[in-house]
Amino acid sequence: MNYVSVLLEKFTDSLNPIVVKELRQAVQGRLFSVILMVFLGLLLLTMGLFLSSETMESSFNAGRNLFGVLISILLGTCLLFVPAYTGIRLGAERSDANVDLLFITTLLPRSIIWGKFLAALVLTVLLYSACLPFMTFTYLLRGVDLPSIFVLMAFTFIIAGVAIQCGIFLGCIPANRFFRVILGVGWLVAVASSIPTLSIMMYAPGGLLNSGIGGLIGTWRFWRIALSVLAGGMALISLLGLLSIALISPLSSNRALPVRLFVTGVWFLTGIGTVIWSIASHNLTPVGVCAAAHVLLHSIGLLIAVSEREHLGLRIRHSIPRRRWRRPLAFLLFSGAAGGVLWSSLMIVLTLITIVVLVERYPLMWTGQFYNDFLTINIVMPLHALAYALGASIIRRRFFGNRIAGGYTCVIAIILLGVTTMIVPLILFFITGTWQKDWLIGSPIGPILAVPDGEYHLAYSSLGIAAVGALLVCALSIPWFFRQIRDFHPPNKNTAPQFRTNESS
């Protein structure tokens, strides 16, 4: 008995203290208890209404219809309340009034973030365990099989995990109360619009539930897709977790290094996997979808990279390799605006080159119209992103100087994007009284809307504008690039590090 007590004591001591704290406060508090009781009440009410329906006895799809309603309730609870509960608590701890609760601690930033995530995941497991008896009961009402029930619940659980990490990431963003409200409203709109989409994708005609996905468990086709979804979900959760860790890490630390190493590794592994998949199936779609996701990710990364610091502190400079041949790779992976822009641009170029080489190497591979549309959109979009990112950096340095911190460069880029995407088209609409896609020629949204309709003249015109704009801002940014490259070297060995609270540009 004493041996068991010792093991339990060692186990409890090894637990993440954030997990213990969050779960203890959730259990002892009233909010989560109220959410759980309301959730169970909705499940019981839904079940009672279905069982009292007159058409339930004669319907052979009663179980499937009930399962669709129950899983929608489960998705709504897990995607709305649990991420909001976790993100709001983290945002409150990150506020200026309670800054000591988060930063004056011996815990590492990764322990804080993963502790928050695991605690929220345990609460999600509690909701799923409460809903599982209702889900399995639908099997008795006909129209759905148990393997399909468990597969779809596992699929929605992965989505819930991604939503939790998204809530944590939003809670880590340093912003005032006004911007936090904007982020919260945007998050609420995004989640509210995704729930009906996910529900339709699962149990609409031709969806996952009606396709008999449970009967495909013994086939490689099922496991190929299931493992891809699982790997994609874990990669997205890990990426958002690393971004959250970077946001709460000290400003003097090398925040970008773990994120860029992880993204580069994921790019390499997913690229190899999807290339093999496409070659085996003689279809470009798997590698094309993966490449489009990476191009979109790194296009967003261009807007984030220009907001990084332009002058490195001594703490980062001491970690710069002293051997010159190792510095180019370190420059791409270390924190820094110029290095981030070059790294994201290089990843986009390598992704597009891989697609072109694959098509040239395997000419019998099915591409269809997908190949031309893919190249058109995924060349225009990063060129626009590069033009907006570097253009915002030039505007901030030339017109605002030190009055606006470098971290707000992405805000300027978003404002420029909003002008070309919304303000200018709306002004032209009110002047002419008609709407035309040609007004979006200076925005990456234009080609995305034009290519599916076959209006390639708009896409090519937008491509020309994006290419000219990107070349112009790159030419104007050459001194900015070379200054950061020149300053990227370790300090003298006799230089002592100076600890500062803010080393951002």
Disulfide bonds with the S-S distance in Angstrom:
none
